[in-house]
């Protein structure tokens, strides 16, 4: 029997963001692996085994799932948002590359999902309407100086920046440090959007400017979007403002 591994994106939270392809993959899996909080978001299927693990055990989780699939099982690994954006798809590919030949012989499917930056952007307007990039502020897998150079390069080149993993208990200072760095390149009025738990019952979206932005607005459930010099904020009486980045750029400052 030939095994199969599906890496399944659950989207940002609510079941309405789960794609039909992802829902079918969840139903098809005989066994699911994933971070415990993500597994809790998936409907329980009769006869389906589940293996929960900690959020920082991506490599071990990928290996366990690959081994079970190599034995012939239909296996799923769940991932919040999109599995290819700072998530499990890359971890699985890494383990396939350095693992035994039987891993490379497996049928592997990456099932996309709605990633956090798209969900937050849709809530507030169109801040990603022109060129943008995504950066993780976590220094677990890269050095701090690499993060700093990429922040400088992205802001200096005129990109809107989506910041993943903005703070954690072990690094509560890093988002504030990132804002301090970005203020060297951006006007004080640059819009900043904090989208926390978008797609869930405790969702909050906060809009401010980079001169006022700080770590108090964020936790690990937050996605931060920092505008470019071109990004606009449109006030609407009695309604939430719109934040958007025009599709055309007159000038990009160095």
N, C-alpha and C positions, 0 to 999 in steps of 0.2 A: 504493500500500500504506500502511495506517495503522500508525504506530508505537505502541509501548506502553512505559511506564516503570513498573517495580515497585521500590519501596523496601522491602527485605526485612530483617526482624529475625531475627537468628541465635540469639537467646537468650544466656545467660551463658557457654556454653562447649561442653559435651559435646553430641554429636549427639542424645542422648535428649531434649534440650530444644528441638530444632528442630521446629516444628509441621508437620503435613502440608501446610498451605497454603504455608508458607515453602519446604518441600522441593519442592513442585510448581512454585513460582515460579522457583526456582533451575534446575530442569530445563528450564523453558520458555524461559529467557533465552538469546538468541543471543550476548550479550556481557554481561560483568559488570564493574562498577566498584566500587572500595572501597579502604579502608585495607588495606595489604599484609597485616597480621596477620589481619584478618578474612577476606580472600580465601583465605588459607592454610587456614582452617577449613572451606571449602566443597569438596565433592567435585568433582574435575576431570571435566568432561563433554567427550566427543569433539566437536571442531568448535566449541567455545565459546571465544570470545576473552575475554581478561582484561586489565584496565588497573588496575594498583595505583598508589596515591599515598600521600603522607604523611598522618598523622592530622590535621594542621592545614590541609589543603587542601580543606575541605568545599565551599566555594563553587565553586572551579574544577572539582572532581569533579562537582558537580551540573550545572554548565553543559555539561561535556563529554558527560555522559550524556543530558541533554535534547536536545542537538544531534543526537546519534546516533539517538535515538528519533524526532526530528522528520524524519529521513531515511527512516524506515520500519522501523527495526530493533526487535526485542523486546529491551529493555535492562533489566538489573537493577542496583540499587545495594545492596550489602550493608552492614548496620549491626549492631554488637554490641548485645545486649539487645533493647530495643524501639526502632524507628527514630524514634518520636515523643517519646522522653524524652532530651533533651539530645543529639540525634543527627541523622541525615541527613534525616529527613522535613521538619523545619523549614527546613533549608538548601535543599532542593528547592523548597519552597513560596516561599521568598524569591526564588529565581532565576526562578520562573515569574511572580511578581508584577512583577518589574522587567525581565523579559526580553521578547523579541519576541512578537508575537501567536501565532506558530506553537507556542510553548511552551504557551500556554493552550488550544490546540486538542487537545493530546495526551490520550490515555487514561492516567491515572496511578492506580496502586494502591498503598496503604500496607499492607504485610503485617506485622501485629503480632508481637511476640516477647516472651519472658519477660524483663522488665527486672531489673537487678541487685538492687534493693531487695526485690523479691518473692522472688527466689532465696535471698537471705541471710536474710530473715525466716522462710522456710519451714524453713531449717536449724536455727533456734534456738527456734522456737515460734510466737508470734503478736505480735511487738512492734508491728505495724501494725493491731492489732485494733480500735483506735478512731481518732479523727481524726489525720491525719498530713500531712506535706508533704515535698516533695523540693526540695533546694537544691544548686546547683553552687557549689563554692568557687572555681572558676576565675574569675580576673579578666581573662581575655583579651577578653571581650565585654561586660563590665560593670565599673563602678568598684568599688573596694574598699569605699567607704562604703555602697554599695547592699547589698553582701553583709552588712555589719555591721548595718544597719537591719533586714534581713530575718531575720537570726539572732535579734536582740532581739525582734522581733515574734512570730516563731514560738514561741520558748521562753516568752515572756511570756503567750501565748495558750493554752498547754497542748498544743501539737502535739508528737507524736513527729516527729523530723526525720531524714530520710535524706539523707546528704551524699555527693554525687557529686563526682568529681575532687578528692579531698581534698588531695593533694600532687603535686608534680612536681619535676623537677630544678631548674627555675627559681624555684619557690616552695615550698621544703620547710618553711617556717615557718608557712604559713597555717592548717594544721589545729590546731596548738598555739594560735594566736591565736584561732581559733574556739572551742576548748574554754575558753580563759580568759574569753571573752565569755559563753558559755553558763553557766559557773559562777556568774555574777551572778544567774541566774534559777532554777537548779535545785539541789536538795539534793545533797550530796556522794555519796550512795548511788545516784543515778540510774544505771540500767544503760546501758552503751555496748557495742555489738556491732561488731566489725571482721570483715567477711567478705571474704577475699582469694581471688580466682580461683575463686569458687564455681562448681561445675560442670566444673572441670578437674582434671587429675591432681594439681596442686600446691595444691589447695584447703586453706585454713586458716580456722577461725572462732575468734575470741577474744572472750571476754566479760569486761568489767571494769566499773568505775564511773567516773563523770566526774571524781572527785577524783584518780584514778590514770591516766586516759586521756592518751595523748600521741602524738606523730607517729611514734614508733618502730614502732608497730604497722601503719603504713599505707604504701602506695605507690599508683601510679595504677591498679593492678588491684584496689584495695580499695574497698568500699562500707561506709560507716560509718552505723550507726543509733544515734541518741541518744534515749533514752527521755524521756517526760514525767514529771511528778510522780506520775502514776498508774501508771506502768510497774512491773511486779513481776518479781522473779527468784525462781524456785522451785528450790531445791537438791534433787537426787535422788541418793541414795547409789549410787555405782557407775555413774552415768550422767551425761551432760552436763546442765547446768541448763536449765530452760525460762525463756525471757524472754517475757512477754506484757503487753499493755495491756488492761485490762478494757473491756468494751463500754459500760459505764455510767460516768459521771463524777459524783461527789458535788459537787465544787466545783472551779472553775477559778480559780487565783490570778492576779491582775492583774500 
